[in-house]
Amino acid sequence: MVVQTIDGVSFNMKETYDFSFLSKYGKVFKVFDKSSSGAICFGVEKAGKRYFLKFAGAKTINDNLQNIEDTITRLKFSVPKYKDLKHPLLINQIDAEEVGGGFITIFDWFDGVSCGYPQREMCKKFMELPVREKQRVYEGILEFHAHVAECGYVAIDFNDQATLYNFDSRNFAICDIDFYAKQCYMNGFSGIWGDPSLMSPEESRSGAIVDEISNVFTMGAIAFVFFAEDDKQSREKWTLSNDLYAVAKKAVNEPRNQRQQTIRNFIEEWRAADRK
């Protein structure tokens, strides 16, 4: 591991890399060097405006020995997804280009922090928000993923870390859809990226189809993270009504035909239960 410094901000890399090309985008004020995707991210400021940059092409400390060319290809493939799935809750992609021996994507900066692990302090702070505020964020996540399905995509590798929240403005955003794929997606032999506790059973089976019904499972699993503060589907820790628990529990049934069959259907059942 080596330590590099840009504009007074230090960060860790597996190998030293020439990031001098970043100066064209602005002054670095933040570095996100711990991603397991193989990419490294930067917050930069130029002419009073902030941007979020994601770069593939360097050896990062948590790259899990991934091939750099594969990381670059994945980042390139992510570009049209942000156009296809454009939504008020999705961070806005401005541009993308080859630069510095790799590839970079450029977004408007969203001033917020990740709601989930491993941001332990911020995760705890988010979990301590009033239940109704967490419900508002959760229902935004549901609406976004209903939009994803309606656009013909399936969410891959979605988890609570992909939700950014601003504790002052109460604004929130979805920040990472790089692995989302066109429906129906077939699970390859190497498995699917993601948090196993939030993944449907079929996502761990080679050759299985991953589709909107799979995403219903993930939406239910996320409900248990938000409202039971664990992934064990615990009734004892559940902070909402019995009716809402039943809706979430139905979504995480192992048999696909026992779940809600669309995310819109899940939303309808969730809202009906909330009105009781």
CORRA-V108199 format. One line per field, one symbol per residue. phi: phi as a letter, one per 40 degrees, with the letter a starting at -180 (. if undefined). burial: 1 if it has 24 or more other C-alpha atoms within 12 Angstrom, else 0. A space follows every 10 residues. Layout:
phi->???
burial->???
This chain:
phi->.bbbbbfgbc abbcbcbcbd ccccchccba bbbbcccgcb bbbbbafgbb bbbbbbibcc cbcffccdcc ccccccccdc ccccbdadcc dcccaaacaf gabbbbbccb cabccbdccd cccccccccd dccccdcdcc cccccccdcc cgbbcbgcac ccbbbbcccg caacbabdcd bccccccccc gbcicdcbcc dccbbcgccb accccddccc ccdcccbbfa bcfcccccbb ccccdccccc cbcccccccd cacccdcccc cccccc
burial->0000010000 1110001010 0100111111 1110101111 1111100001 1111111111 1010000100 1111110111 1100111011 1110010010 0111111111 1111111000 0110011000 0001101111 1111111110 0011111111 1111101000 1111111111 1100111000 1111101111 1111000011 1111111111 1111111111 1010000111 0001111111 1110010011 1111111011 000000
